[in-house]
Amino acid sequence: GPRRTRVVSNTIKQPFFDCYKTDIVQAYIDYDLMDLLPYTHTCTEQSVGRCYMCWQCRERSWAFEELNLIDKTTT
């Protein structure tokens, strides 16, 4: 299956690299931050909105599905 690759860079930080998207969405729930989700950006194919086809968009969808949530953000 697809694998993520850690970027080795002095300018790019990846503090959540070892977390799955499910872990990140769960943290939003745990810390009552769901109102911030509309300001997040996941898609790597579009600078605005989501393509719903790239790995990152699909991973986001899977996370919400696994947590039995509906991703109400559409952009």
VOMARPA-173201 format. One record per atom (N, C-alpha, C): residue number from 1; residue in three letters; x, y, z. Coordinates in pm, 1 decimal. Atoms other than C-alpha are relative to their C-alpha. Layout:
REM VOMARPA-173201
+-----+------+----------+----------+----------+
| pos | code |       xx |       yy |       zz |
+-----+------+----------+----------+----------+
| NUM |  ALA |        X |        Y |        Z |
...
+-----+------+----------+----------+----------+
//
This chain:
REM VOMARPA-173201
+-----+------+----------+----------+----------+
| pos | code |       xx |       yy |       zz |
+-----+------+----------+----------+----------+
|   1 |  GLY |     80.8 |   -118.1 |      0.0 |
|   1 |  GLY |      0.0 |      0.0 |      0.0 |
|   1 |  GLY |     85.4 |    124.9 |      0.0 |
|   2 |  PRO |    -72.8 |   -127.7 |     -0.8 |
|   2 |  PRO |     95.1 |    366.7 |     -7.1 |
|   2 |  PRO |     75.6 |     19.0 |    130.5 |
|   3 |  ARG |    -80.6 |    -29.8 |   -118.1 |
|   3 |  ARG |    365.5 |    479.0 |    231.5 |
|   3 |  ARG |     35.5 |    146.9 |      1.6 |
|   4 |  ARG |    -41.9 |   -138.2 |    -15.6 |
|   4 |  ARG |    443.7 |    819.1 |    367.5 |
|   4 |  ARG |    151.4 |      3.9 |     11.8 |
|   5 |  THR |   -144.7 |    -17.3 |     -7.5 |
|   5 |  THR |    799.3 |    944.7 |    337.0 |
|   5 |  THR |     30.1 |    125.9 |     79.4 |
|   6 |  ARG |    -37.9 |   -115.4 |    -81.6 |
|   6 |  ARG |    949.8 |   1170.7 |    600.5 |
|   6 |  ARG |     92.3 |     89.3 |    -82.3 |
|   7 |  VAL |    -82.6 |    -98.0 |     70.0 |
|   7 |  VAL |   1098.3 |   1486.8 |    450.8 |
|   7 |  VAL |    117.8 |     37.2 |     89.5 |
|   8 |  VAL |   -118.4 |    -43.7 |    -74.9 |
|   8 |  VAL |   1453.3 |   1562.9 |    559.9 |
|   8 |  VAL |     30.8 |    141.5 |    -46.1 |
|   9 |  SER |    -13.0 |   -140.2 |     37.3 |
|   9 |  SER |   1471.5 |   1941.2 |    565.9 |
|   9 |  SER |     18.5 |     84.6 |    125.4 |
|  10 |  ASN |    -13.7 |    -95.2 |   -110.8 |
|  10 |  ASN |   1576.0 |   2228.4 |    787.5 |
|  10 |  ASN |   -118.7 |     94.3 |      8.9 |
|  11 |  THR |    110.7 |    -95.6 |      2.1 |
|  11 |  THR |   1267.2 |   2427.4 |    687.7 |
|  11 |  THR |   -137.3 |    -66.2 |     13.2 |
|  12 |  ILE |    128.6 |     69.6 |     -8.8 |
|  12 |  ILE |    990.4 |   2165.3 |    675.3 |
|  12 |  ILE |     -1.2 |    -84.5 |    126.2 |
|  13 |  LYS |     15.1 |     75.8 |   -123.9 |
|  13 |  LYS |    877.1 |   2029.5 |   1009.7 |
|  13 |  LYS |   -120.5 |    -92.4 |    -14.6 |
|  14 |  GLN |    108.6 |     96.8 |      8.2 |
|  14 |  GLN |    657.1 |   1721.5 |   1042.4 |
|  14 |  GLN |    -29.3 |    -56.8 |    139.2 |
|  15 |  PRO |     19.6 |     46.0 |   -137.3 |
|  15 |  PRO |    555.6 |   1702.2 |   1409.3 |
|  15 |  PRO |   -103.3 |   -111.8 |     13.9 |
|  16 |  PHE |    103.8 |    101.9 |     -8.5 |
|  16 |  PHE |    259.9 |   1474.3 |   1335.9 |
|  16 |  PHE |     24.3 |   -116.3 |    -95.8 |
|  17 |  PHE |    -29.7 |    101.9 |    100.0 |
|  17 |  PHE |    435.5 |   1243.3 |   1089.2 |
|  17 |  PHE |    -36.2 |   -140.2 |     47.7 |
|  18 |  ASP |     24.6 |    134.9 |    -50.8 |
|  18 |  ASP |    401.1 |    937.6 |   1313.2 |
|  18 |  ASP |   -144.6 |    -22.9 |     42.8 |
|  19 |  CYS |    142.0 |     13.0 |    -32.6 |
|  19 |  CYS |     31.5 |   1002.7 |   1374.8 |
|  19 |  CYS |    -78.9 |    -31.3 |   -126.6 |
|  20 |  TYR |     94.7 |     20.3 |    108.7 |
|  20 |  TYR |   -241.9 |    870.1 |   1155.7 |
|  20 |  TYR |   -101.4 |    113.7 |      4.4 |
|  21 |  LYS |    100.7 |   -107.1 |      4.9 |
|  21 |  LYS |   -510.8 |   1114.3 |   1044.7 |
|  21 |  LYS |   -107.4 |    -24.2 |    106.8 |
|  22 |  THR |     97.7 |     32.5 |   -104.4 |
|  22 |  THR |   -745.9 |    931.7 |   1283.3 |
|  22 |  THR |     46.0 |     54.3 |    134.6 |
|  23 |  ASP |    -54.3 |    -52.4 |   -125.5 |
|  23 |  ASP |   -516.1 |   1027.2 |   1573.1 |
|  23 |  ASP |    -15.9 |    151.1 |      7.6 |
|  24 |  ILE |      8.1 |   -146.2 |      2.7 |
|  24 |  ILE |   -518.4 |   1389.6 |   1466.4 |
|  24 |  ILE |   -144.4 |     46.6 |     17.1 |
|  25 |  VAL |    141.3 |    -37.0 |    -15.4 |
|  25 |  VAL |   -897.8 |   1410.2 |   1428.8 |
|  25 |  VAL |    -44.8 |    -29.5 |    143.3 |
|  26 |  GLN |     35.5 |     32.2 |   -138.5 |
|  26 |  GLN |   -932.1 |   1237.7 |   1767.1 |
|  26 |  GLN |     51.1 |    107.3 |     95.2 |
|  27 |  ALA |    -53.4 |   -109.0 |    -83.5 |
|  27 |  ALA |   -709.3 |   1506.8 |   1920.0 |
|  27 |  ALA |    -89.0 |    123.7 |     -9.2 |
|  28 |  TYR |     93.7 |   -112.1 |     15.0 |
|  28 |  TYR |   -942.8 |   1772.7 |   1775.9 |
|  28 |  TYR |   -122.9 |    -22.4 |     88.1 |
|  29 |  ILE |    116.3 |     33.2 |    -82.9 |
|  29 |  ILE |  -1229.7 |   1594.8 |   1950.6 |
|  29 |  ILE |     36.8 |     13.8 |    147.5 |
|  30 |  ASP |    -41.0 |      2.0 |   -140.9 |
|  30 |  ASP |  -1040.6 |   1543.5 |   2279.4 |
|  30 |  ASP |     20.3 |    139.6 |     57.2 |
|  31 |  TYR |    -29.8 |   -135.5 |    -47.5 |
|  31 |  TYR |   -940.7 |   1909.2 |   2303.1 |
|  31 |  TYR |   -104.6 |    102.6 |    -43.5 |
|  32 |  ASP |    112.6 |    -85.6 |     38.8 |
|  32 |  ASP |  -1273.5 |   2047.4 |   2176.7 |
|  32 |  ASP |     41.7 |    105.7 |   -102.4 |
|  33 |  LEU |    -49.6 |    -89.4 |    104.4 |
|  33 |  LEU |  -1115.4 |   2195.9 |   1864.7 |
|  33 |  LEU |    -68.9 |    -21.1 |   -134.6 |
|  34 |  MET |     66.4 |     32.5 |    126.1 |
|  34 |  MET |  -1362.0 |   2072.6 |   1603.0 |
|  34 |  MET |    -34.8 |    124.4 |    -81.6 |
|  35 |  ASP |     30.4 |   -123.7 |     72.6 |
|  35 |  ASP |  -1447.7 |   2433.7 |   1515.1 |
|  35 |  ASP |    117.5 |     46.0 |    -86.1 |
|  36 |  LEU |   -118.0 |    -38.3 |     78.0 |
|  36 |  LEU |  -1092.6 |   2466.2 |   1376.8 |
|  36 |  LEU |     15.9 |    -82.0 |   -128.0 |
|  37 |  LEU |    -16.8 |     85.9 |    117.7 |
|  37 |  LEU |  -1129.1 |   2186.4 |   1120.3 |
|  37 |  LEU |    -24.9 |     69.3 |   -133.5 |
|  38 |  PRO |     17.7 |    -67.4 |    129.0 |
|  38 |  PRO |  -1267.2 |   2415.8 |    848.1 |
|  38 |  PRO |    123.5 |     78.3 |    -45.7 |
|  39 |  TYR |   -120.0 |    -75.7 |     35.0 |
|  39 |  TYR |   -931.9 |   2597.1 |    859.2 |
|  39 |  TYR |    118.8 |    -89.6 |    -34.5 |
|  40 |  THR |   -108.0 |     92.1 |     32.4 |
|  40 |  THR |   -725.6 |   2283.9 |    797.9 |
|  40 |  THR |      0.2 |    -28.9 |   -149.1 |
|  41 |  HIS |    -12.0 |     33.7 |    142.5 |
|  41 |  HIS |   -597.2 |   2183.5 |    456.1 |
|  41 |  HIS |     74.3 |   -131.8 |    -12.3 |
|  42 |  THR |    -54.6 |    134.2 |     12.4 |
|  42 |  THR |   -526.6 |   1824.7 |    359.4 |
|  42 |  THR |     47.4 |    -30.2 |   -141.7 |
|  43 |  CYS |    -23.4 |     36.5 |    140.5 |
|  43 |  CYS |   -526.9 |   1804.8 |    -20.4 |
|  43 |  CYS |    138.0 |     44.4 |    -49.7 |
|  44 |  THR |   -129.0 |    -34.5 |     60.2 |
|  44 |  THR |   -194.5 |   1793.9 |   -203.4 |
|  44 |  THR |    -13.4 |     33.0 |   -147.8 |
|  45 |  GLU |     21.9 |    -25.8 |    142.4 |
|  45 |  GLU |   -349.5 |   1839.4 |   -547.9 |
|  45 |  GLU |    -58.1 |    137.9 |    -26.4 |
|  46 |  GLN |     63.7 |   -130.8 |     13.9 |
|  46 |  GLN |   -534.9 |   2166.8 |   -487.6 |
|  46 |  GLN |     44.4 |     89.0 |    114.9 |
|  47 |  SER |    -38.6 |    -91.6 |   -106.7 |
|  47 |  SER |   -431.3 |   2475.0 |   -294.5 |
|  47 |  SER |   -121.0 |     46.7 |     80.7 |
|  48 |  VAL |    124.1 |    -34.4 |    -69.0 |
|  48 |  VAL |   -794.3 |   2543.7 |   -202.3 |
|  48 |  VAL |    -96.9 |   -115.6 |    -20.0 |
|  49 |  GLY |     96.4 |    108.3 |     11.0 |
|  49 |  GLY |  -1054.4 |   2280.6 |   -127.8 |
|  49 |  GLY |     66.2 |   -136.2 |     -0.7 |
|  50 |  ARG |    -49.4 |    137.3 |      3.1 |
|  50 |  ARG |  -1016.7 |   1907.8 |   -173.4 |
|  50 |  ARG |    -36.2 |    -66.3 |   -131.8 |
|  51 |  CYS |     25.8 |     75.3 |    123.0 |
|  51 |  CYS |   -989.5 |   1680.1 |   -473.1 |
|  51 |  CYS |    -74.5 |   -129.2 |     30.7 |
|  52 |  TYR |     61.4 |    124.2 |    -47.2 |
|  52 |  TYR |  -1118.1 |   1380.3 |   -272.3 |
|  52 |  TYR |     60.8 |   -125.1 |    -63.8 |
|  53 |  MET |    -60.7 |    113.6 |     69.2 |
|  53 |  MET |   -890.0 |   1156.8 |   -481.8 |
|  53 |  MET |    142.5 |    -28.6 |     47.5 |
|  54 |  CYS |   -138.7 |     21.9 |    -40.5 |
|  54 |  CYS |   -533.9 |   1207.1 |   -351.6 |
|  54 |  CYS |      3.6 |    -78.9 |    131.1 |
|  55 |  TRP |    -16.7 |     80.0 |   -121.7 |
|  55 |  TRP |   -398.5 |    991.9 |    -70.7 |
|  55 |  TRP |    -41.2 |     78.1 |    123.9 |
|  56 |  GLN |     28.0 |    -79.3 |   -119.4 |
|  56 |  GLN |   -428.5 |   1275.7 |    182.7 |
|  56 |  GLN |   -149.4 |     24.7 |     17.6 |
|  57 |  CYS |    145.5 |    -17.8 |     -8.9 |
|  57 |  CYS |   -793.2 |   1347.9 |    100.2 |
|  57 |  CYS |    -68.4 |   -129.6 |     41.6 |
|  58 |  ARG |     60.2 |    129.2 |    -33.5 |
|  58 |  ARG |   -876.0 |    978.3 |    118.6 |
|  58 |  ARG |     29.8 |    -36.9 |    145.0 |
|  59 |  GLU |    -34.7 |     29.5 |   -138.7 |
|  59 |  GLU |   -688.9 |    940.2 |    448.9 |
|  59 |  GLU |    -88.7 |     79.8 |     95.5 |
|  60 |  ARG |     89.1 |    -82.8 |    -82.8 |
|  60 |  ARG |   -893.4 |   1227.6 |    592.3 |
|  60 |  ARG |   -139.5 |    -61.7 |      5.0 |
|  61 |  SER |    132.1 |     63.3 |      4.7 |
|  61 |  SER |  -1215.8 |   1062.5 |    477.3 |
|  61 |  SER |     -4.1 |   -127.4 |     83.1 |
|  62 |  TRP |     -6.5 |    124.7 |    -77.7 |
|  62 |  TRP |  -1108.8 |    728.7 |    625.3 |
|  62 |  TRP |      1.1 |     27.6 |    149.2 |
|  63 |  ALA |     -8.1 |    -33.3 |   -142.5 |
|  63 |  ALA |  -1029.8 |    895.2 |    958.6 |
|  63 |  ALA |   -139.0 |     32.5 |     54.8 |
|  64 |  PHE |    134.2 |    -35.7 |    -46.1 |
|  64 |  PHE |  -1375.3 |   1047.0 |    988.9 |
|  64 |  PHE |    -90.5 |   -122.7 |      1.0 |
|  65 |  GLU |     80.4 |    121.4 |      8.7 |
|  65 |  GLU |  -1534.0 |    720.3 |    879.2 |
|  65 |  GLU |     31.3 |    -93.2 |    118.0 |
|  66 |  GLU |    -40.4 |     88.3 |   -109.8 |
|  66 |  GLU |  -1334.1 |    519.7 |   1136.1 |
|  66 |  GLU |    -50.5 |     49.9 |    134.5 |
|  67 |  LEU |     47.4 |    -59.6 |   -125.1 |
|  67 |  LEU |  -1440.4 |    760.0 |   1411.4 |
|  67 |  LEU |   -151.9 |     20.5 |      0.1 |
|  68 |  ASN |    145.3 |    -14.7 |     12.6 |
|  68 |  ASN |  -1805.5 |    745.2 |   1294.0 |
|  68 |  ASN |    -43.8 |    145.9 |      5.5 |
|  69 |  LEU |     30.3 |   -142.7 |      7.3 |
|  69 |  LEU |  -1804.2 |   1119.0 |   1222.4 |
|  69 |  LEU |    -25.5 |     39.6 |   -144.7 |
|  70 |  ILE |     20.1 |    -59.3 |    132.2 |
|  70 |  ILE |  -1916.0 |   1329.4 |    929.4 |
|  70 |  ILE |     88.7 |    123.2 |     -9.1 |
|  71 |  ASP |    -86.5 |   -117.8 |     22.7 |
|  71 |  ASP |  -1657.8 |   1574.2 |    794.6 |
|  71 |  ASP |    -88.2 |    107.0 |    -61.7 |
|  72 |  LYS |     92.1 |   -104.1 |     46.7 |
|  72 |  LYS |  -1876.8 |   1882.5 |    765.4 |
|  72 |  LYS |     68.3 |    108.4 |    -79.9 |
|  73 |  THR |    -70.8 |   -100.1 |     79.5 |
|  73 |  THR |  -1603.7 |   2087.5 |    602.0 |
|  73 |  THR |      2.8 |    -44.5 |   -144.9 |
|  74 |  THR |      9.0 |     35.2 |    140.5 |
|  74 |  THR |  -1640.0 |   2097.4 |    227.4 |
|  74 |  THR |    107.0 |     67.1 |    -84.1 |
|  75 |  THR |   -104.8 |    -66.9 |     78.0 |
|  75 |  THR |  -1349.8 |   2318.6 |    125.5 |
|  75 |  THR |    136.0 |    -34.0 |     53.3 |
+-----+------+----------+----------+----------+
//
